[in-house]
Amino acid sequence: MLHDNLSINQLGHLTFAGVDTVDMAKKYGTPLMLIDENRIRQRVRTYVGAMKKYFGEDAAPLYASKALCFKGIYKIVAEEGMSVDIVSPGELYTAAQAGFPLKKAYFHGNNKTDEDIAYGMDLGIGYFISDGYEEIDSIDRIAGEKGIKQRVLLRLTPGIDPHTNAKISTGKVDCKFGTPIETGQAEKYIAYTLTKQNIELMGFHCHIGSQVFDTEPFCDAADIMIKYIAHIEKALGYHASILNLGGGIGVRYVESDPYIDIDENLRLVSEHIKMRCEEFGVKMPTILMEPGRSTVADSGMTLYTVGTVKSINDYKSYVSVDGGMTDNPRYTLYGSKYTMMVANKANQPADFKCTIGGRCCESGDLLAEDIYIQKPQRNDLLAVFVTGAYNYSMASNYNRIGRPPIVIIKDGADRLAVRRETFEDMVLRELD
């Protein structure tokens, strides 16, 4: 099986996190998202422990909220001692509602409004990660009005191509995020920020992209950032006490994806950073990283009910399900590959080649093409693995289809964390 929280029981049914997926579908209906809480906690503990062990006690992983955001996730990561990265006032509100300690929250985003900034300060946000002059001006002004000094990191662009999907690559010079180092603009941006009376500049942030399976791109980014920290010390007399290297560690979606040892990867990156700090004569900054996908992706599974099974002579077969791009747009957006299985026939051979289509009135509403699964029929249960990241958080109401519920599984027990969206929910804000 793709991951060790998957198995097949004596009934020939797929199990996930120790429970029968067929039973879960009968109890809660489909589409249905299942979340393995023990798996999330295991991942968080790995990150928290490895960061402190290899980078020092002050080092910390920040859970990237955009991967999967609902109140329950903030309660889990708070209990495990993880900080969080948020990118919108909605994520901030959700974290606050969950009781997350917002001093351990970092507010990201390339276009924070004045209202967003004021809201973050009112809730006691720990740090802003700033992405432009206009934002620095607004943070300084609003902090002054509130009589506080706001901690800030500056997002810089290291000019790294991690050779991942172009749509999830964020470290190149030509990118909407950050201020580039190699053009000289970053130094001017730093100097400008240091003139602001109501801002405490804590350091720098960079992010190279997602689904990175090698340590080399992270080490390349560290090379650039440590060398740049040394340069800024000489040029401006400013030492960055924090360096946030972002997230991006890859996740195994299909058998061809490599397995990543997170602890070992962090050890290798830490040794590289320590070597570079010594080489450039820089005091090692506090290191932060932002794992999101690699924290929650393989903790998730989505279950669908099969509707139509259609074979077009001399072409292909289509299997339609009761979800699709409304709860998982990643294939439509990125061509992302998934592993799938007919959950109630998990012990049968996967020898039926087909394309999986969603229920939307949209020809691009697909979940996979030319995939092999057990031969399905109407009312069978299709399981899609590794859907914990960027599925529920990117879900929509296209075609007026409601978002699925989230059921958390812990120690073999299931509980409803997010109820299914109803038709009434979808018209609740409509006045006429």
Secondary structure, DSSP 8 states (H G I E B T S, - for coil): --STTEEE-TTS-EEETTEEHHHHHHHH-SSEEEEEHHHHHHHHHHHHHHHHHHH-TT-EEEEEGGGS-SHHHHHHHHHTT-EEEE-SHHHHHHHHHTT--GGGEEE--S---HHHHHHHHHTT-SEEEE-SHHHHHHHHHHHHHHT--EEEEEEEE-----SS-GGGB--SSSSSSSEESTTSHHHHHHHHHHT-TTEEEEEEE---BS-B-SSHHHHHHHHHHHHHHHHHHHHHS---SEEE----B----STTS----HHHHHHHHHHHHHHHHHHHT----EEEE--SHHHHGGGEEEEEEEEEEEE-TTS-EEEEES-STTT--HHHHH-----EEEGGGTTS---EEEEEE-SSS-TT-EEEEEEEE----TT-EEEEE--SSSSGGG---GGG-----EEEEETTEEEEEE----HHHHHTT---
